């Protein structure tokens, strides 16, 4: 068995690989140097590698714990790179508990969360992105998220990073070799090919970063906050989007006092919707706290749906109903926005939703609202939902075509952004300062940043943070 010297604990680990609770099948997984000894004591002679056979699982006194399938994977040709044994028994919690305890009696220890995947990584069976994709696949909240996680598990994201690192490595070799021969440095600093290579690398990082941002949204979900004046229809919108009576809806303004959250999927996008308290001045301490939390939610959201009771607006301004010209709507929305959001940081995509149009008898519902991102909407009929989703995707530059997706995490974005920053600094050192050695240092820092993504450059703290979030048995 090929063990990696970085693995500090070579003991045999065991865990239940199926969820806790009752089920038709429960799987106990073992990995490590004592798998054959433990397996033989438990089930007798082990089957040939990768061949499933039926065996009795026995206690120390020979009594039968269960009967099921046994699968043996000989290292290094296994998920972890070590000897692995899987016991497929009946999925009752008592049976699984007895079987797990028996494995521990025979010398195995309970695995930590994510330890099987960690050993696979440390034994060079998968890289860090692929290890994270295992967890992302398990936690996928939509079909698109699951497909993107599979692509990362198969190496789509890793291959992009590896190609990028290889190009960067070749550029570093050329630059540092030129620095080692000072008589050639002047030619190197004036070499247009170096500038072109650097610009190409910066463009490639930007392209991968854009796709990774989509992957993060698919895995973590889009944070969408519903805001507006009191009684503008936010709670009705929450109930409409979630398909259930999540929020209380009454004609009394100020019903919602706290932030209400619901996870939904729209057009394949996992979305965390937040229904918030209506923004208005109030003497009520609880309602004022609700407004404060609304403002806080706006600051942390990916996008904001601004709901406006358009039935009230058309009553107050008859012209909006009789002749709703784009220019008139634009001016009215500008006034409302200034009054409602004064003093609030709105550096987020904002979609005006002209709500409750089903209550307006004779409104001319032109598609031209005066703002390309404003939507006529009715939570009674669902009118406006397709247009709203189209605008939302455009605002966030979402391109969810399955062929172009891979799962990603916030740490990947940070590493890509840092790598891009150092590449741009390298270009500046070259073109404006003619400082070859400083440029070489920026290239090294860029490579270090990108190397953190796949685990080529890593720390124990990083590994601990990543794998501790995994479920036990994976």
N, C-alpha and C positions, 0 to 999 in steps of 0.2 A: 504494500500500500504506500502511495506517495503522499507523505505528510508534509505540510508546509511548516517551516521552522517558526513562522509568525504565530501559529496557533499555540497559545501558552498552556492550554489544558487539553491533553490528548485522551482524556477519559471518554468512555462510551456514554452517550446521552440518549435519553428516551423521552417521548412525549406522545400525547394523543394528537393525531393529525387531523381528526375530524372534530366538528364542533361538539361542545358539551351538551348533554341531554339525550333523549331517546331517539333512536334511528334504526333503520334496517341493518346498517353496517357501521362498525366503528373500527378505526385503524390506529394501531400503535406503531410508531416508527422508532427504530434504533439506528444509531450511527456511531462508529468508532472501532477501536482495535479489538474489543472483546465481543463483537457481535456474534462471531461463530460460536464461541464458548457459551455465551448466554443463550443463543438460539437453540443450540444442541440440548442444553439442560431443560429448556422449556418445551420444545416440540420434537426432540429426537433428531434423527439425521436431517440435515438441511437439504432442500432440493437443489438441483443444478441452478446455476445463476440464471436469472431472468425467466425462470419457469415457475408458474403458480401451481402449487399442490395443496391438497387438503391435509391438515394435521390436527391432532388434539393438542390443546394448550394445557399443560399440566402443572400442578402445584408441587411443592417439595415432597409431599407424601404420596405423590402419584395420582391424587384425585384430579379429575378433569375440571378445568376452569371454563373452557369453551371449546368449540370446534370451528375451524375456519381456514382461510387460505394463508399460505406463507409465501412470501416473495423475497428472494435473496439477490442483492446487487453487489458484486465484488468490486472493491475499489481498485484502481481509480475510476472505473467506468460506472460511476453512480452520480447522483445529484450533488452530494457533498464531496465527492472525491475519496471518501472512505468506504469501508464495508458498511452496507445498509441492509437492514432487515425490516420488512413490513408484515405485521400480523393483522389480517382482516377478519375480525370477529363480529359478533352480534353487537349492535350499537346501544346496549343498555348501559346506563351510567354505573351500575354496580359491577357489571362484568368488566367494563373498561377499567374501573378503579382497581379491581382485584388483579387484572392482568398487568397494569402499570406497576402496582406494588410488587408483584412477583419479579418483574424485570429489574427493579431497584434492589430487591433482595439478592439478585444474582450478580450485582456489581455495577449496574448502570446508575446514572444520576439524572434527576429531572432536568431537562433542557431549559435554558433561558429563552425568553421570547426572541424569535428570529435566529436562534443559534444554528439551526440547520442551514439556513441561507448564508449566515455569516461564514460557516465552514466552507460552503461552496465557493464563496468569494475568496477566502484566504487560501484555498487550495486551487485557485485559478480556474475554476469551472465556469464561473460567470464574473462579469465585472460589476462595479457598484451600481451602475444604472440598471443593469438587468436584475440585480438583487432587489432594488427598489420597485422595479416593475412587477415582481412577484406579489408584493404587498398591494400595489396599485390595482392589479388584476383582481385580487380578492375583494378589495374595497370599492370596486367600480360601481358607480351609481347610475350608469346608463350604458347602452350598447356601444355608443361611440367611445366612451371612456374605456370600456373593456377592449375594444379593437385597438385603441391607441396603446394600451398597456401591453397587449400581445406583441405589437410591433416593436416596442422597446425591449421586451423580453427576448425577442428574436434578434435583437442587435441593431435595429434601424437607427436609433439615437446614437448608440455607441459608435457605429461605423462612421457617422457624420463627424463626431468629435475626434475619432482616431485619424480620419483623413485630414482634418484640420490641423491636428497636432503634428502629423507627419510633414505637411507642407511647411509648418512653422519651424520644425526641426531642420529641414533642409535649408531654409533661409538663415537660420541661426548658424549652421555649419559654414555657410558661405561668408556670412558677416564676420564671424569670429576668426575664421581662417585668414580673412583679409586684414583683420586687426593684428594678427600675429606677424604679418609681413608689412611693416609700416610703409615701405616703399610703394605698396599697392593700395594703401588706404585712400589716397586722393581719388584714384580711379573708381574705387568702390563707392565713395560718397557721391560721386557724380553719375553713377550707373542708374539710368532710368529704369532698367529691369527690376532693380531692388524696390524702387518706388511703386512700380506696377504690381509687384508681388505683394507688397504691404497693403496697397489699396484693395487688391483682390481678397486678401485675408480679412480685412475689416468688413468688406461687403458680405463675405461668407458667414462671419460671426453674426452680423445683423440678420441675415436670412434665417440662420438656425435659431437665433434668439426669438424671432417673430413666431416661428413654429413652436418653440418651447413654451412661449406664453399661451398659445392656444392649448397646448397639452396640460398646462397648469390649470387652466379654466375647466377643462374636461374632468380632471381628477379632483380638484378641490371644490368645484362648483362656482358659479357666478353669483356674487353677492349683489342682489337687486333690492333697493329700498323704495318703498312707496311713501311719498311725502305729499303734502298739500295742506290747504286750510282745513279747519274742522268741518266735517260733514261733506267732504268733496267726493266720497265714495271709495276711500282707501280700503276699508274693511270689506266692502262688497267685492272689490278687485282681488283682495287676498282670497276670499272664499271662491271666487270664480276661477282663479288660477290653480288653487289647491284642489278644487273639486269637492270641498267639504266645508262645513260650518266651523271654520277655524276662528274667525273673529266675530264679535258681537256686532250686529247691525241694527241701529235704531235711527229714528229721525232726530234724536237728541244729540246735539254737537258735543264733542269731547268724550264720547264713550270709551275710546281707546286711550288708556293712560300709560301703558308700558309698551315696549317693543315686543311684537309677536312674530315668531319665526316659523317658517314651514319650508321643507325641502320638496321640490317638485322637479319634473323633467319636461322641458318644452323644446320641440324640434331637436331632440337628442342632446340638449344641453342641460346638465344638472344645475339647478338654480336654487339658491337659498334666498327666499323672499322674506323681507322684513316689513311688517305693517307697523306704522308708527303713529304716535299721537299727533293730532292736527296742530299745525304751527299757528299760535295766536297768543296774545297777551291774556293772562289769567291771574286772578288773586288766589286761586286754588293751589296750595303747595304741591299736591300730588300731580296735578296737571302740569305745573311748571317743571317738575322733575321729568315728566314724560316728554315735554318739549325739548328739554336739555338732552335727553337720550336720543331723540329724533335727530338733533343736530349732530350728535356724536356718530350716529349711524350713517349719516350722509358723508361724513369725513372718511369713513372706512369702507364705503361701498364701492363696487366696480362701476355701477351705473345707477341713475335715479329716474324713477317714473314719477313725474310731477302731475298729480291728478287735479283737474279743475272742474268744478260743477258747471258745465256749459249751459245747463238749463237755467241756472241762476243768471249767468252772464247775458244770455239772450233776453231775459226778462228785464234786466237793468239797462241793456243797450239793445233796443228793438232792431237797430240797424244790423246787428250781428245775425239776426234771424232772417230779416227781410233781404238783406244784400251783404252777405258775409264775404266781402272782398279780401283777397290775400293781404293787402296793405293794412286794412282795418284790423284783421285778426292779429297781424304782426305787432301793430301798435298796442293793442289791448294786452297781448301776452307780455310785451316788454314792461308795461305798467304793473301788471300783476306780479311779474318776476321780481321787479325792484322792490315792491312793497313786502312780498312774502319772505324773500331770501336776503334782506338787508343785513349785512354783517356776518353772513354765513359763507364759508369757503365752498365754492361750487366748481372746483377744478375736476369735475367728473362729467362724463356724458349725461346730459339731461334731456329727457324726452317728455315734452308736454302732451298730456293725455286729456283731450277735451271730452270729458265723461258725461254720462247720463243723457246722451243725445236721443235716446228712446222716449224721453219725456217732452221733447220739443216737437210740436205738431207740424210746423211748416218750414223747418229749416232747410236751406239749400245745402246739401252735404257735398260740396265740391271737394275733389281730392286736393285742390290747391288751397292750403290753409295759411299761406303766407310764411310758413316756416317749414322747411323740408322735413323736419323731424317731428312735427306735430301730428297727432292722430285723433280723428273722431272715434269715440269708443262708447260701447254699451256693454255693461256686465250682464244685462238681461239677455241680450241676443248673441253676444260674442263678436259683434261687429268691431272691426279694427284690430283684432288679434294678429292676423297674418302680417298686416302692415307694421304693427308695433314690433314684431319679432324681426322683420326685415331691417327696420331702422336700428334696432338694438345690435344686430350682427354687424351692420355697417359702421356704427359708432365705435364698436370695440374691435373692428377689423377681423371679425371671426370668419375663418375659412375652414369649415369642418368637413372637408372632403376626406373620406377615410384613407385614401392613398397617401395623403400628405401629413398624417398625424402620427405622433408618438407621445407617450406620456412623459411628463416632466414635473419637476418640483421647484419650489421657490429657491432652494439652494443652487439649482442648476442655473436659474436666471441670474442670481447674484454672481456666480462664477463667470458666466458668459459676459455679463456687463463689465466685470472687472477685467476680463481678458481683452474686451474691446477697448476699454480705457487705456490699457497699457500699449496696445497696438497703435492707437492714435497718438499716444505720446512718443512711441518709437518713430512714427512718421514725422512728427514735429522735430524730434532730435536730429533726424536725417536732413529734412528739407530746409529747416530754418536755422539750425544751430551747427550743422555739419559735425555733430559729436558722435562719432562711431561707437565709442565704448558705452556711452549713455544709451544709445539706441540698442546695443546688444543687451544691456541690463533690462530694458523695458521688454524686449522680446522674451527674455528668460522669465520675467514675472508674468507675462501673458501666458506662456506655456505652463507655468506652475498653476495658474488659475484654472486653465482648461483641464489640466491633469487631475484636479480635485473632482471633476464631474464623474469620470469613470473609475476613480480610485487609484490612478497611477501615482498621485501624490495624496497622502491621507494621514490622518492622525487617529489615535485611539479614541479621542473625544468624539470625533466625527463618526467613527464606526459605532461607538456606543449609542450615540444619539439616533442614528438611523435604525439600527437593528432592534433597539429596545421598543420601537413602535410597532414591530411585527407581532403577529399572534404566535402563541406557543405552538410548537409542532411544525413551524414553517421555517 
